[in-house]
Amino acid sequence: MPRKPKAGKYKLKTHKATSKRFRLTGSGVLVRTKGGKSHFRRRTSDRTKALLSEMVVVEGKRIIKRVKHLAPYMEK
């Protein structure tokens, strides 16, 4: 049985580091994780360490455009 031809021209590759660092919320807002969570955390307070787990809304239009270019299938 012959294979059916593909519809589009080609697939774009997702930049994996970008897809791990950024998320798109249900309302379409781009959020990012905070850095500084891997090591040198012994002297930081519990409150500061807890604040590192929060996601931060990305504000800059150029960064949003760059992330959408690097991760084209992130959109809903």
Residue frames relative to the residue before (quaternion, step in Angstrom):
aa qw qx qy qz dx dy dz
M 1.0000 0.0000 0.0000 0.0000 0.00 0.00 0.00
P 0.3864 -0.7441 0.4861 0.2463 3.65 -0.67 0.96
R 0.5024 -0.6409 0.4908 0.3098 3.52 -1.16 0.66
K 0.4257 -0.6900 0.5118 0.2841 3.56 -1.05 0.67
P 0.5381 -0.6537 0.4173 0.3302 3.60 -0.95 0.77
K 0.5156 -0.6379 0.4788 0.3131 3.56 -1.18 0.65
A 0.5529 -0.6576 0.4143 0.3004 3.54 -1.09 0.74
G 0.7923 0.3188 -0.1635 0.4938 3.60 0.73 -1.07
K 0.6650 -0.4915 0.3757 0.4183 3.52 -1.33 -0.05
Y 0.7808 -0.2022 0.1954 0.5579 3.57 0.59 -1.13
K 0.4495 -0.6570 0.5304 0.2917 3.54 -1.32 0.30
L 0.3604 -0.7073 0.5633 0.2292 3.54 -1.16 0.68
K 0.3958 -0.7098 0.5271 0.2483 3.57 -1.05 0.74
T 0.3893 -0.7097 0.5456 0.2169 3.53 -1.06 0.85
H 0.4055 -0.6730 0.5623 0.2580 3.56 -1.05 0.84
K 0.3873 -0.7951 0.4188 0.2059 3.56 -0.27 1.33
A 0.6332 0.5285 -0.3480 0.4458 3.61 0.99 -0.72
T 0.6352 0.5231 -0.3215 0.4685 3.58 1.09 -0.74
S 0.6829 0.4926 -0.3001 0.4483 3.58 0.90 -0.87
K 0.6565 0.4952 -0.3154 0.4737 3.59 1.17 -0.49
R 0.7199 0.4633 -0.2511 0.4518 3.59 1.07 -0.67
F 0.7810 0.2953 -0.1458 0.5307 3.60 1.08 -0.64
R 0.1059 -0.7611 0.6364 0.0668 3.56 -1.24 0.59
L 0.2914 -0.7131 0.6055 0.1998 3.52 -1.28 0.42
T 0.3541 -0.7480 0.5197 0.2123 3.59 -0.70 1.06
G 0.7090 -0.4608 0.3293 0.4202 3.54 -1.30 0.15
S 0.6990 0.4427 -0.2658 0.4947 3.56 1.11 -0.65
G 0.5992 -0.6159 0.3421 0.3804 3.59 1.27 0.11
V 0.4756 0.6576 -0.4475 0.3756 3.59 1.24 0.33
L 0.3574 -0.7305 0.5433 0.2085 3.58 -0.94 0.90
V 0.0277 -0.7949 0.6059 -0.0175 3.59 -0.78 1.05
R 0.2005 -0.7799 0.5847 0.0982 3.54 -1.21 0.58
T 0.4796 -0.6304 0.5207 0.3185 3.54 -1.30 0.36
K 0.4776 -0.6570 0.5000 0.3004 3.55 -1.25 0.37
G 0.4173 -0.7016 0.5223 0.2468 3.54 -1.17 0.61
G 0.6793 0.5205 -0.3508 0.3802 3.55 -1.33 -0.02
K 0.5067 0.6731 -0.4097 0.3496 3.58 1.13 0.54
S 0.5885 0.6446 -0.3605 0.3291 3.58 1.20 -0.22
H 0.8077 -0.1255 0.1033 0.5667 3.62 0.76 -0.93
F 0.7160 0.3838 -0.3621 0.4571 3.59 -1.39 0.19
R 0.4442 0.7036 -0.4485 0.3264 3.58 0.93 0.83
R 0.4139 0.7390 -0.4597 0.2668 3.59 1.24 0.04
R 0.7495 0.4123 -0.2235 0.4672 3.57 0.91 -0.90
T 0.5744 0.5924 -0.3993 0.3996 3.62 1.16 -0.20
S 0.5424 -0.6430 0.4412 0.3124 3.53 -1.13 0.71
D 0.6479 -0.5253 0.3862 0.3938 3.57 -1.28 0.40
R 0.6270 0.5414 -0.3368 0.4475 3.56 1.06 -0.73
T 0.6579 0.5047 -0.3063 0.4677 3.57 0.94 -0.87
K 0.6574 0.5039 -0.3092 0.4673 3.58 0.98 -0.82
A 0.6409 0.5149 -0.3247 0.4675 3.57 1.05 -0.69
L 0.6500 0.5246 -0.3149 0.4507 3.58 1.07 -0.73
L 0.5895 0.5928 -0.3679 0.4072 3.60 1.18 -0.47
S 0.6456 0.5466 -0.3318 0.4174 3.61 1.13 -0.48
E 0.5381 0.6378 -0.4017 0.3772 3.60 1.26 -0.24
M 0.3838 -0.6714 0.5785 0.2595 3.53 -1.27 0.47
V 0.2503 -0.7710 0.5747 0.1122 3.56 -1.06 0.85
V 0.4481 -0.6775 0.5121 0.2791 3.57 -0.97 0.85
V 0.3641 -0.7188 0.5525 0.2132 3.57 -0.95 0.93
E 0.2582 -0.8190 0.5024 0.1015 3.56 -0.68 1.14
G 0.6979 0.5315 -0.2923 0.3809 3.58 0.82 -1.00
K 0.4716 -0.6977 0.4663 0.2710 3.57 -0.88 0.97
R 0.6434 0.5280 -0.3289 0.4462 3.60 1.04 -0.75
I 0.6511 0.5041 -0.3185 0.4696 3.58 1.02 -0.78
I 0.6265 0.5276 -0.3333 0.4670 3.59 1.01 -0.79
K 0.6520 0.5078 -0.3106 0.4696 3.57 0.98 -0.86
R 0.6536 0.5187 -0.3050 0.4591 3.60 0.98 -0.85
V 0.6590 0.5021 -0.3081 0.4676 3.60 0.96 -0.86
K 0.6669 0.4928 -0.3087 0.4660 3.59 0.95 -0.79
H 0.6140 0.5256 -0.3411 0.4800 3.57 1.20 -0.53
L 0.7098 0.4649 -0.2565 0.4628 3.58 0.95 -0.90
A 0.7754 0.1802 -0.1065 0.5957 3.59 1.11 -0.64
P 0.1098 -0.8691 0.4776 0.0666 3.60 0.40 1.19
Y 0.7228 0.4276 -0.2548 0.4794 3.61 1.10 -0.54
M 0.3966 0.7231 -0.4764 0.3048 3.60 1.22 0.34
E 0.5865 0.5967 -0.3779 0.3964 3.58 1.09 -0.61
K 0.6041 -0.5739 0.4127 0.3681 3.52 -1.25 0.47
